[in-house]
Amino acid sequence: ICVVPMLHQDLGREGVPVWGYFCQISDSTTSYGSYSGAVPNEKITWGKLAVDTPKFIIESDATIVVPLIFAMVLGW
């Protein structure tokens, strides 16, 4: 859950940073208007990402991809 839009819009807080990067791991087809399958650019309109935020999608099952990512990050 992202609280950035709530802090900006609901509480009127200024200077709240957007996400530093975005990676979506999903086996669902991305489409506009879909909550879990929304494309990263749609999150710009929600105030979660900036235009220049690095963003990418990995289209695969998370149970396959996440262990590979963790192994790389942890140097296994």
C-alpha positions in Angstrom: 0.0 0.0 0.0 1.4 3.4 -1.0 0.7 6.3 1.4 2.4 8.9 -0.9 -0.9 10.0 -2.5 -2.7 10.1 0.9 0.0 12.3 2.4 -0.1 14.7 -0.6 -3.8 14.8 -1.3 -5.6 14.0 2.0 -3.2 15.5 4.5 -1.8 18.3 2.3 1.8 17.4 3.1 4.4 19.0 0.8 7.8 17.6 -0.1 6.8 13.9 0.4 9.1 12.0 -1.9 7.7 9.6 -4.5 9.0 6.1 -4.9 12.7 5.9 -5.9 12.2 3.1 -8.3 9.4 0.7 -9.3 9.5 -3.0 -10.2 6.3 -5.0 -10.8 6.4 -8.8 -10.8 3.2 -10.1 -12.1 1.7 -12.9 -14.2 -1.3 -10.8 -15.0 -1.7 -8.9 -18.2 -1.0 -5.2 -17.7 -3.8 -2.8 -18.7 -4.9 0.7 -17.9 -7.6 0.9 -15.2 -6.6 -2.4 -13.6 -5.5 -2.2 -9.9 -3.0 -5.0 -9.7 -2.2 -5.1 -13.4 -1.9 -1.4 -14.0 1.1 -0.2 -16.1 3.8 1.8 -14.2 3.0 5.0 -16.1 -0.5 5.0 -14.5 1.1 5.3 -11.1 2.5 8.7 -12.2 -1.1 10.0 -12.4 -1.8 8.6 -8.9 1.2 10.6 -7.5 3.2 7.5 -6.6 6.0 7.8 -9.2 7.7 10.7 -10.9 8.1 10.9 -14.7 11.8 10.1 -14.4 11.4 7.3 -11.8 13.1 4.1 -13.1 10.3 1.5 -13.7 10.0 -1.9 -15.2 7.7 -4.9 -15.3 8.8 -8.6 -15.0 6.1 -10.7 -16.5 6.4 -14.0 -14.6 5.3 -15.8 -11.5 6.8 -14.3 -8.4 7.5 -17.7 -6.9 10.0 -18.2 -9.8 11.5 -14.7 -10.1 11.8 -13.6 -6.4 14.2 -16.3 -5.3 16.4 -15.5 -8.3 16.4 -11.8 -7.5 17.2 -12.4 -3.8 20.0 -14.8 -4.7 21.6 -12.1 -7.0 21.1 -9.4 -4.4 22.5 -11.5 -1.6 25.4 -12.8 -3.7 24.5 -16.5 -3.4 
